[in-house]
Amino acid sequence: MHTRTTIAALIASASLLALTSCGPDEDTSTGTSQDKPAATKDASEKTETAALPDMTGKGLQSAQDQAQKAGFYALTSHDALGRDRMQAFDRNWKICSQTPKAGDHPTDAKVDFATVKLEETCPGKDAGAEEPQAAGATMPDFKGKAVKVARGALDSGTSLTVEDASGQSRFILMESNWKVCSQEPTAGAKLDGQPVKLNAVKFEESC
């Protein structure tokens, strides 16, 4: 009887000791495993910051290369003269201004270069910074603007005719190289689906 009691007591003591020693370790282990992933996740979500150089006056291709070397890859460019020309050959364009300006910025920031062709002079104001507004119900004043810009402002269903205002009956193929001299309907007129006619000349010509 004494032997049975001793064995039972030993078994009970061993069970109690096992429960006491396992409890804190399991809790500590669980807590640690939950904390580590959270800390790692927070660190990985931090956005890197780098110094964006001043690209003013540089060629577009060189500016893009330098921006990427600095860690910026969300790059875009536009026509600073507001003619909506495509920068097809980057080496033929130069930087007039940039957004954001030179300084420390998140590396995932969008960098937009305002450009003109190498032989052109940068305008006092960036005419291509904003997208052209849609015409809506009123005819805008397109005089002096690129035919391409006028077409983009009109509804896609508008019947549009563009003619050479010089009287030479030239084909207007590259619309970004032609500027509007006159228009029908006139600026401010109600625009409700009627055909639109533009008379234009090349930008280096006088209306």
KAWO-V456712 format. One record per backbone hydrogen bond with DSSP energy under -1.0 kcal/mol. CO is the residue of the C=O (numbers start at 1). NH is the residue of the N-H. If there is no record, write none. Layout:
# KAWO-V456712
CO/NH
CO/NH
This chain:
# KAWO-V456712
1/5
2/6
3/7
4/8
5/9
6/10
7/11
8/12
9/13
10/14
11/15
12/16
13/17
14/18
15/19
16/20
17/21
18/22
19/23
22/26
23/27
24/28
25/29
26/30
27/31
28/32
29/33
30/34
31/35
32/36
35/39
36/40
37/41
38/42
39/43
40/44
41/45
48/107
50/105
52/103
55/58
58/95
59/63
60/64
61/65
62/66
63/67
64/68
65/69
66/70
67/72
68/71
73/75
74/111
76/113
78/115
79/82
80/127
86/88
89/92
90/93
92/118
93/60
94/116
95/57
97/114
99/112
103/52
105/50
106/109
111/76
112/99
113/78
114/96
114/97
115/80
116/94
117/120
135/138
137/191
139/188
142/145
145/180
146/150
147/151
148/152
149/153
150/154
153/135
155/158
159/196
161/198
163/200
164/167
171/173
173/175
174/177
175/148
175/178
177/203
178/147
179/201
180/144
182/199
184/197
186/189
189/139
196/161
197/184
198/163
199/181
199/182
200/165
201/179
202/205
